[in-house]
Amino acid sequence: HATDRHQDHNAKAFEEAGAAVVLPDEECTGDNMTFTLRSLLGDRQRLESMAAASASLAKPAAAENVAEEILAIVFEQGETA
């Protein structure tokens, strides 16, 4: 389990944006998962809406941005050393 339930917070953010459905661990039974999946698969409009919401949250350059920030810090520290 993740410390401070970070993954729960991440999942909730996607759910609040309309990009996901979150089933808390205590509700994650076979029956609940089956019901949720069947409900989603039977609702093309909702799936399309969720896909659009998910795309709006995408950060395609995230890894590159993080790497650039790290390099900037490294080179900045190198200049002061």
Secondary structure, DSSP 8 states (H G I E B T S, - for coil): --GGGHHHHHHHHHHHTTS-----GGG--HHHHHHHHHHHHT-HHHHHHHHHHHHHH--TTHHHHHHHHHHHHHHHHHHH-
